[in-house]
Amino acid sequence: MKDSFDVELARFGARLELARRHLYDYCLLQYPGFYKPKRTFLKDICNQIEGFVKHSPKRFLILNAPPRHGKSLTAQSATAWLLGDNPANRVMTASYNERLASTFSKNVRNIIQTKKVGERVVYSDIFPGVSVQYGDASAQMWTLEGQNQTSYLATSPNGTATGFGCNFLICDDLIKNAVEAYNENVLNDIWSWFTDTMLSRLEGQKKVIVIMTRWAKGDLAGRILEAFPDEVELITYQACNDQGIMLCDDILNTKDYNFLKREMSLDIFEANYNQKPIDIKGRLYSEFKEWEKKPEGEVKNYTDTADTGSDFLCSVSYVVFENEAYITDLVFTDEPMEVTEGKTADLFHRSNVAQAFIESNNGGRGFARNVGRILNNEYNSNRTIITPRPQSKNKESRILTSSAWVQNHVYMPPNWKTRWPEFYKQVMEYQRKSKNAHDDAVDVLAAIFENITAQPEPEVITTDEIDDGYYRRPFEMY
């Protein structure tokens, strides 16, 4: 019996020793219900943080991960572990606001001060002798026993760090939501605070860990990558990778992931769950008006066929009411032409298109003939007048010229972001001054602008027609 007890005691001692040495083993011992062995990405996160702290010559570590995947818990655990690993360490953490900063601080402090009850492993088991100085009651700033300088400070962009120096700075999700992420002034304020205030607080090892959702190319992570490209380690975790494999089914499964993708705005979803930022500074479009009730009127359509294998067919039906365009339905797909011809004909039929223009460049005339044939043969309909239209103007120039009108006079249907996610993504990601992978969606919006605002060609009247009484000026009628 004694031998068995000794073995168990030795195993327990070994686990404590591993927890002192390694962040993942510390998390595993403190929070076994969350840091499960099958959640392998958590072990990877901890190992990368530890490697950065202990061995990396780099100055910044940026960690981007989806919600509910342990970002904040790992940040709090790393803070406590750093103070236990070396009580002389000085750590500063930054949160979105003072309330969250205070909560972060209390969580870390509570970890360190937890009293031993029963057999549960507590901080003092792992780091005996490390405790918060008695009587140090400040919620956001405190000192470990035996240290001459403040050990820990929690702050925010609206808080203060005056008089405090640290060798580790941990920033935990400084942006609250998409509204702030897409506000350039907010992003500029965070960057100014970070560079002017926080970096000046660093001393000793001067290590910065930034844990956040990757919102925009101009967010804190993006600007650090741009300003200090050779001093950054970047860790990015997508909820679902490009092969369709979930990061952790135990936390977010495919069913729930697809539900969120349908219900959320695509740009917000991609930022939160797949760390795909949108460059808002150079975006051509920021937002669109949405109609509540479709106006009555003749339905028109403009279709741009796919020029190459990587292009998208974009066919948009709309109603013109008081010189405003109300989008009613569309087809947006990169499927082959033998498929898109049928889908375009079906769009014309179901949305009662009266007049359709199909770009005749690159096989567009043949496409138009085939769509007309499908309408006649499969839908017994000759309602839609299809007109092939050549397009010779510079595409980029057309898109840029039309953008102001499009943003102010084109109305999208409710839920268009989730109804046509690929169309929405291509429109909202189009950049004004950079090379774009696709321009099919915005090109059709430019064509709608041209159709509505085009001035009629001037009518040429000959002298003979005037003399024959074929044409009279209005004043000659009276």
C-alpha positions, 0 to 999 in steps of 0.5 A: 500500500505504501509503495502504491502511495509513493508512486502516486505521490511521485507522479503528482510531484512530476506533474507539478514540476512539469507545470512549473516548467511548461505553460501547457502543463500548467493549464492542463493541471489548473483547468483540465475540463477545458485543456483536454488532451484532444484539443490539440490546438490549445497545446500548440498555442501554449507551446508557441507562447512559451517558446516566444517567451523563453527562446524567441529573439522576436519582440512581438507575438500575434495570436489570432483565434476564433471566439470561445476557443480559449484566447482570454483564458490562455492570456490569463493563465500565461500571466499567472504562469509568468509571475510564478515562473519568475516572481521578478517578472513585471507584467502589464495586460491591456483590455478593451476598457477599464471594466474588462481590465479590472476583471482580467486583473481580478481573475489573475489575482484570484488564481494566485490567491486561491486557497487549498481545499480538498485535493484540487490543485491550486496555484500555491501547489505549483508555485509555493511561496508566490503570493500577492503582497498582504494588504495590496488591495488595488483591483488593477495593480498589485505586487508579489510578496518579496518584490520591491516593484509593482508586479502587475498592472491592468489597463486599457486604451482609456486607462493609465500606465504612468510610472509602471514599467514591464518586461511583458505586455499582453493585449487581449482583444482591444476591439469591441465589435465590427462597428469599431473595427471598421472605424478608422478613427478608432483604429488610429487611436488604438495604434497611437495609444499602443506606440506612444504609451505602451511601447515606452513602458517596456523594459528588460525582455520587452516582449509583447503578446497580442491576442485578438480577432483579426478584424481589418488590415489596419487593426493593431495586429495588421499595423504591427505586422506592417511596422515591425515585419522582422520582429513578429511571430504570427499564429493564426487559427481558423475555425474551419480551414480551407479543406473544410476541417474544423479546428476543434469539433468539441468547441464548434462543430460543422453544423453550428459553424454553418448556422453562424455563417448563414446568420451573420454578415459574411465579413464579420463572420470571416473576421471572427471565425477565420481571421480574414480581415477586410481592408476598410481603408481602401474599400470602394464600398462601405455599405448599401441601402436596403429596401423594405418593400420592392417597388412596382415596375418593369424588371430589367437585368444585366448579365456579365458572362464569365470571361475565363475559368476564374471569373464569375457569371453575374446576372442581376435583376432589378426594378427602376423606380424614380431613377433608383435601382432596386435589386430583386434577384441575382445569379452569381456563380463560377460554374461552367457556361453549360450550367450558367445558361440554364441558371440565367434563363431560370432567373429571367423567368422567375423574376419576370425580366422584361428587358435583359442586356447580356455583355456580348464580349468573349462569347456573350452573343452565343450565351444570349442566344442559348438563354433565349432558346432555353426560355422558349423551349423549357419555359414557353416564354418570349417575355424577355427581350434579350439584347447583346451589348458590347462593352469597350470601355475600360473596366476599372475606370467604369467601376470607379466612376460609377461607385458614388452613384451606386452607393447612393442609388442602388438598394439591396434586398433585406438579408442580401449579405447572407442570401448571396454571400459570395456576391456580397464578399466580392462587392465589399472587398473590392479595393479602390487602389490595388489589384483585385482578384475579381471584379465581376460583381462591381462591374455589373453594378457599374453597368446598371449605373450606365443603363439608368443614367445614360443620356439618349443619343441626340437625334439628327434632323436633316434640312429636307425633313424640316422643309417637308413638315416632318419635324416642327419645333415646339414654338412653331406649333402655336 
